[in-house]
């Protein structure tokens, strides 16, 4: 992943909490620690839908 793409992902916010997301490169997810959700990245596109997010333990 390029630096520009990484910076773009780091600028995204959680649609539920409006807080920054953390990029997890290994899992290809954007993590919302406040909402305890992991949003998937599919084919390089972040899916920022609460219904599509995975609940974190």
Biopython code that builds the backbone (N, CA, C, O; Angstrom):
import numpy as np
from Bio.PDB.StructureBuilder import StructureBuilder

atoms = [
    (1, "UNK", "N", (0.850, -1.175, 0.000)),
    (1, "UNK", "CA", (0.000, 0.000, 0.000)),
    (1, "UNK", "C", (0.891, 1.232, 0.000)),
    (1, "UNK", "O", (1.894, 1.291, 0.712)),
    (2, "UNK", "N", (0.519, 2.194, -0.791)),
    (2, "UNK", "CA", (1.316, 3.408, -0.872)),
    (2, "UNK", "C", (1.062, 4.301, 0.339)),
    (2, "UNK", "O", (0.067, 4.149, 1.048)),
    (3, "UNK", "N", (1.971, 5.221, 0.556)),
    (3, "UNK", "CA", (1.846, 6.165, 1.671)),
    (3, "UNK", "C", (0.592, 7.017, 1.523)),
    (3, "UNK", "O", (-0.082, 7.314, 2.510)),
    (4, "UNK", "N", (0.279, 7.411, 0.286)),
    (4, "UNK", "CA", (-0.911, 8.225, 0.042)),
    (4, "UNK", "C", (-2.170, 7.465, 0.421)),
    (4, "UNK", "O", (-3.051, 8.021, 1.075)),
    (5, "UNK", "N", (-2.271, 6.197, 0.021)),
    (5, "UNK", "CA", (-3.443, 5.386, 0.364)),
    (5, "UNK", "C", (-3.546, 5.186, 1.871)),
    (5, "UNK", "O", (-4.643, 5.234, 2.427)),
    (6, "UNK", "N", (-2.438, 4.966, 2.523)),
    (6, "UNK", "CA", (-2.439, 4.775, 3.979)),
    (6, "UNK", "C", (-2.937, 6.047, 4.674)),
    (6, "UNK", "O", (-3.732, 5.973, 5.611)),
    (7, "UNK", "N", (-2.472, 7.204, 4.218)),
    (7, "UNK", "CA", (-2.904, 8.475, 4.807)),
    (7, "UNK", "C", (-4.399, 8.703, 4.580)),
    (7, "UNK", "O", (-5.096, 9.214, 5.457)),
    (8, "UNK", "N", (-4.885, 8.319, 3.398)),
    (8, "UNK", "CA", (-6.307, 8.453, 3.109)),
    (8, "UNK", "C", (-7.131, 7.592, 4.070)),
    (8, "UNK", "O", (-8.138, 8.050, 4.609)),
    (9, "UNK", "N", (-6.707, 6.355, 4.279)),
    (9, "UNK", "CA", (-7.424, 5.462, 5.187)),
    (9, "UNK", "C", (-7.403, 5.993, 6.617)),
    (9, "UNK", "O", (-8.392, 5.879, 7.342)),
    (10, "UNK", "N", (-6.283, 6.566, 7.015)),
    (10, "UNK", "CA", (-6.163, 7.100, 8.371)),
    (10, "UNK", "C", (-7.005, 8.357, 8.574)),
    (10, "UNK", "O", (-7.275, 8.736, 9.713)),
    (11, "UNK", "N", (-7.421, 9.006, 7.496)),
    (11, "UNK", "CA", (-8.244, 10.211, 7.593)),
    (11, "UNK", "C", (-9.732, 9.888, 7.715)),
    (11, "UNK", "O", (-10.528, 10.773, 8.028)),
    (12, "UNK", "N", (-10.117, 8.639, 7.473)),
    (12, "UNK", "CA", (-11.530, 8.258, 7.546)),
    (12, "UNK", "C", (-12.005, 8.204, 8.995)),
    (12, "UNK", "O", (-11.224, 7.957, 9.913)),
    (13, "UNK", "N", (-13.295, 8.438, 9.177)),
    (13, "UNK", "CA", (-13.863, 8.392, 10.526)),
    (13, "UNK", "C", (-14.976, 7.353, 10.595)),
    (13, "UNK", "O", (-15.562, 6.977, 9.580)),
    (14, "UNK", "N", (-15.247, 6.907, 11.793)),
    (14, "UNK", "CA", (-16.302, 5.930, 12.048)),
    (14, "UNK", "C", (-17.657, 6.598, 11.813)),
    (14, "UNK", "O", (-17.904, 7.675, 12.355)),
    (15, "UNK", "N", (-18.531, 5.992, 11.026)),
    (15, "UNK", "CA", (-19.845, 6.593, 10.783)),
    (15, "UNK", "C", (-20.733, 6.603, 12.035)),
    (15, "UNK", "O", (-21.692, 7.372, 12.108)),
    (16, "UNK", "N", (-20.420, 5.765, 13.004)),
    (16, "UNK", "CA", (-21.238, 5.694, 14.217)),
    (16, "UNK", "C", (-20.765, 6.684, 15.286)),
    (16, "UNK", "O", (-21.581, 7.378, 15.894)),
    (17, "UNK", "N", (-19.457, 6.748, 15.514)),
    (17, "UNK", "CA", (-18.924, 7.577, 16.606)),
    (17, "UNK", "C", (-18.305, 8.881, 16.128)),
    (17, "UNK", "O", (-18.099, 9.791, 16.931)),
    (18, "UNK", "N", (-18.002, 8.992, 14.837)),
    (18, "UNK", "CA", (-17.328, 10.158, 14.256)),
    (18, "UNK", "C", (-15.904, 10.322, 14.774)),
    (18, "UNK", "O", (-15.363, 11.428, 14.774)),
    (19, "UNK", "N", (-15.301, 9.225, 15.213)),
    (19, "UNK", "CA", (-13.910, 9.252, 15.666)),
    (19, "UNK", "C", (-13.036, 8.556, 14.629)),
    (19, "UNK", "O", (-13.520, 7.792, 13.795)),
    (20, "UNK", "N", (-11.741, 8.838, 14.702)),
    (20, "UNK", "CA", (-10.794, 8.250, 13.746)),
    (20, "UNK", "C", (-10.772, 6.734, 13.820)),
    (20, "UNK", "O", (-11.008, 6.132, 14.867)),
    (21, "UNK", "N", (-10.483, 6.146, 12.683)),
    (21, "UNK", "CA", (-10.337, 4.701, 12.571)),
    (21, "UNK", "C", (-8.860, 4.356, 12.495)),
    (21, "UNK", "O", (-8.052, 5.155, 12.021)),
    (22, "UNK", "N", (-8.511, 3.172, 12.959)),
    (22, "UNK", "CA", (-7.137, 2.680, 12.861)),
    (22, "UNK", "C", (-7.091, 1.630, 11.759)),
    (22, "UNK", "O", (-7.962, 0.765, 11.674)),
    (23, "UNK", "N", (-6.075, 1.716, 10.924)),
    (23, "UNK", "CA", (-5.907, 0.787, 9.808)),
    (23, "UNK", "C", (-5.172, -0.458, 10.276)),
    (23, "UNK", "O", (-4.071, -0.367, 10.819)),
    (24, "UNK", "N", (-5.773, -1.610, 10.069)),
    (24, "UNK", "CA", (-5.150, -2.902, 10.363)),
    (24, "UNK", "C", (-4.815, -3.558, 9.029)),
    (24, "UNK", "O", (-5.674, -4.170, 8.395)),
    (25, "UNK", "N", (-3.565, -3.426, 8.611)),
    (25, "UNK", "CA", (-3.138, -3.925, 7.303)),
    (25, "UNK", "C", (-3.248, -5.436, 7.196)),
    (25, "UNK", "O", (-3.633, -5.956, 6.149)),
    (26, "UNK", "N", (-2.918, -6.144, 8.260)),
    (26, "UNK", "CA", (-2.944, -7.610, 8.224)),
    (26, "UNK", "C", (-4.355, -8.145, 7.997)),
    (26, "UNK", "O", (-4.547, -9.096, 7.239)),
    (27, "UNK", "N", (-5.337, -7.538, 8.650)),
    (27, "UNK", "CA", (-6.723, -8.002, 8.544)),
    (27, "UNK", "C", (-7.498, -7.277, 7.443)),
    (27, "UNK", "O", (-8.631, -7.648, 7.134)),
    (28, "UNK", "N", (-6.889, -6.241, 6.849)),
    (28, "UNK", "CA", (-7.569, -5.412, 5.858)),
    (28, "UNK", "C", (-8.893, -4.884, 6.411)),
    (28, "UNK", "O", (-9.959, -5.062, 5.821)),
    (29, "UNK", "N", (-8.780, -4.229, 7.567)),
    (29, "UNK", "CA", (-9.940, -3.653, 8.248)),
    (29, "UNK", "C", (-9.589, -2.280, 8.801)),
    (29, "UNK", "O", (-8.421, -1.956, 9.016)),
    (30, "UNK", "N", (-10.614, -1.492, 9.023)),
    (30, "UNK", "CA", (-10.491, -0.221, 9.721)),
    (30, "UNK", "C", (-11.172, -0.411, 11.069)),
    (30, "UNK", "O", (-12.338, -0.800, 11.129)),
    (31, "UNK", "N", (-10.455, -0.141, 12.136)),
    (31, "UNK", "CA", (-10.913, -0.438, 13.484)),
    (31, "UNK", "C", (-11.419, 0.821, 14.185)),
    (31, "UNK", "O", (-10.743, 1.850, 14.221)),
    (32, "UNK", "N", (-12.615, 0.712, 14.734)),
    (32, "UNK", "CA", (-13.167, 1.765, 15.580)),
    (32, "UNK", "C", (-13.122, 1.245, 17.015)),
    (32, "UNK", "O", (-13.937, 0.412, 17.412)),
    (33, "UNK", "N", (-12.158, 1.746, 17.785)),
    (33, "UNK", "CA", (-12.048, 1.280, 19.171)),
    (33, "UNK", "C", (-13.213, 1.800, 20.007)),
    (33, "UNK", "O", (-13.649, 1.130, 20.943)),
    (34, "UNK", "N", (-13.716, 2.979, 19.682)),
    (34, "UNK", "CA", (-14.829, 3.557, 20.444)),
    (34, "UNK", "C", (-16.118, 2.753, 20.254)),
    (34, "UNK", "O", (-16.863, 2.538, 21.211)),
    (35, "UNK", "N", (-16.379, 2.313, 19.030)),
    (35, "UNK", "CA", (-17.604, 1.564, 18.734)),
    (35, "UNK", "C", (-17.403, 0.056, 18.845)),
    (35, "UNK", "O", (-18.370, -0.703, 18.782)),
    (36, "UNK", "N", (-16.149, -0.388, 19.011)),
    (36, "UNK", "CA", (-15.814, -1.816, 19.060)),
    (36, "UNK", "C", (-16.241, -2.527, 17.772)),
    (36, "UNK", "O", (-16.808, -3.619, 17.793)),
    (37, "UNK", "N", (-15.941, -1.856, 16.643)),
    (37, "UNK", "CA", (-16.296, -2.404, 15.337)),
    (37, "UNK", "C", (-15.071, -2.431, 14.428)),
    (37, "UNK", "O", (-14.155, -1.620, 14.568)),
    (38, "UNK", "N", (-15.076, -3.383, 13.493)),
    (38, "UNK", "CA", (-14.046, -3.482, 12.470)),
    (38, "UNK", "C", (-14.736, -3.428, 11.113)),
    (38, "UNK", "O", (-15.524, -4.308, 10.768)),
    (39, "UNK", "N", (-14.430, -2.386, 10.350)),
    (39, "UNK", "CA", (-15.016, -2.212, 9.025)),
    (39, "UNK", "C", (-14.113, -2.871, 7.988)),
    (39, "UNK", "O", (-12.904, -2.642, 7.997)),
    (40, "UNK", "N", (-14.675, -3.686, 7.094)),
    (40, "UNK", "CA", (-13.842, -4.379, 6.114)),
    (40, "UNK", "C", (-13.374, -3.455, 4.994)),
    (40, "UNK", "O", (-13.997, -2.437, 4.690)),
    (41, "UNK", "N", (-12.258, -3.848, 4.396)),
    (41, "UNK", "CA", (-11.778, -3.205, 3.172)),
    (41, "UNK", "C", (-11.845, -4.289, 2.111)),
    (41, "UNK", "O", (-11.129, -5.287, 2.194)),
    (42, "UNK", "N", (-12.698, -4.101, 1.119)),
    (42, "UNK", "CA", (-12.902, -5.109, 0.066)),
    (42, "UNK", "C", (-12.424, -4.565, -1.269)),
    (42, "UNK", "O", (-12.875, -3.510, -1.716)),
    (43, "UNK", "N", (-11.521, -5.277, -1.897)),
    (43, "UNK", "CA", (-10.950, -4.855, -3.185)),
    (43, "UNK", "C", (-10.407, -3.440, -3.111)),
    (43, "UNK", "O", (-10.515, -2.667, -4.063)),
    (44, "UNK", "N", (-9.815, -3.107, -1.954)),
    (44, "UNK", "CA", (-9.205, -1.798, -1.775)),
    (44, "UNK", "C", (-10.172, -0.689, -1.422)),
    (44, "UNK", "O", (-9.771, 0.471, -1.323)),
    (45, "UNK", "N", (-11.456, -1.025, -1.227)),
    (45, "UNK", "CA", (-12.478, -0.022, -0.931)),
    (45, "UNK", "C", (-13.002, -0.222, 0.486)),
    (45, "UNK", "O", (-13.519, -1.295, 0.796)),
    (46, "UNK", "N", (-12.884, 0.785, 1.358)),
    (46, "UNK", "CA", (-13.418, 0.675, 2.715)),
    (46, "UNK", "C", (-14.956, 0.631, 2.686)),
    (46, "UNK", "O", (-15.602, 1.441, 2.021)),
    (47, "UNK", "N", (-15.512, -0.320, 3.412)),
    (47, "UNK", "CA", (-16.969, -0.448, 3.511)),
    (47, "UNK", "C", (-17.366, 0.089, 4.881)),
    (47, "UNK", "O", (-17.303, -0.625, 5.882)),
    (48, "UNK", "N", (-17.775, 1.351, 4.914)),
    (48, "UNK", "CA", (-18.066, 2.025, 6.180)),
    (48, "UNK", "C", (-19.561, 1.989, 6.499)),
    (48, "UNK", "O", (-20.188, 3.021, 6.737)),
    (49, "UNK", "N", (-20.102, 0.795, 6.498)),
    (49, "UNK", "CA", (-21.499, 0.572, 6.857)),
    (49, "UNK", "C", (-21.535, -0.215, 8.159)),
    (49, "UNK", "O", (-20.904, -1.265, 8.274)),
    (50, "UNK", "N", (-22.268, 0.290, 9.130)),
    (50, "UNK", "CA", (-22.339, -0.375, 10.428)),
    (50, "UNK", "C", (-22.849, -1.802, 10.277)),
    (50, "UNK", "O", (-22.389, -2.700, 10.981)),
    (51, "UNK", "N", (-23.793, -2.021, 9.368)),
    (51, "UNK", "CA", (-24.338, -3.365, 9.138)),
    (51, "UNK", "C", (-23.311, -4.343, 8.589)),
    (51, "UNK", "O", (-23.463, -5.554, 8.751)),
    (52, "UNK", "N", (-22.268, -3.834, 7.943)),
    (52, "UNK", "CA", (-21.222, -4.675, 7.364)),
    (52, "UNK", "C", (-20.036, -4.863, 8.301)),
    (52, "UNK", "O", (-19.162, -5.689, 8.037)),
    (53, "UNK", "N", (-19.998, -4.107, 9.389)),
    (53, "UNK", "CA", (-18.868, -4.161, 10.316)),
    (53, "UNK", "C", (-18.934, -5.400, 11.198)),
    (53, "UNK", "O", (-20.003, -5.938, 11.488)),
    (54, "UNK", "N", (-17.752, -5.828, 11.611)),
    (54, "UNK", "CA", (-17.625, -6.973, 12.511)),
    (54, "UNK", "C", (-17.478, -6.442, 13.945)),
    (54, "UNK", "O", (-16.714, -5.512, 14.203)),
    (55, "UNK", "N", (-18.220, -7.046, 14.856)),
    (55, "UNK", "CA", (-18.134, -6.665, 16.278)),
    (55, "UNK", "C", (-16.823, -7.176, 16.850)),
    (55, "UNK", "O", (-16.467, -8.338, 16.656)),
    (56, "UNK", "N", (-16.097, -6.303, 17.563)),
    (56, "UNK", "CA", (-14.844, -6.702, 18.207)),
    (56, "UNK", "C", (-15.137, -7.245, 19.608)),
    (56, "UNK", "O", (-16.097, -6.837, 20.261)),
    (57, "UNK", "N", (-14.308, -8.151, 20.042)),
    (57, "UNK", "CA", (-14.479, -8.741, 21.382)),
    (57, "UNK", "C", (-14.172, -7.758, 22.477)),
    (57, "UNK", "O", (-14.268, -8.098, 23.657)),
]
sb = StructureBuilder()
sb.init_structure("model")
sb.init_model(0)
sb.init_chain("A")
sb.init_seg("    ")
for serial, (resi, resn, name, xyz) in enumerate(atoms, 1):
    if name == "N":
        sb.init_residue(resn, " ", resi, " ")
    sb.init_atom(name, np.array(xyz, "f"), 0.0, 1.0, " ", f" {name:<3s}", serial, name[0])
structure = sb.get_structure()
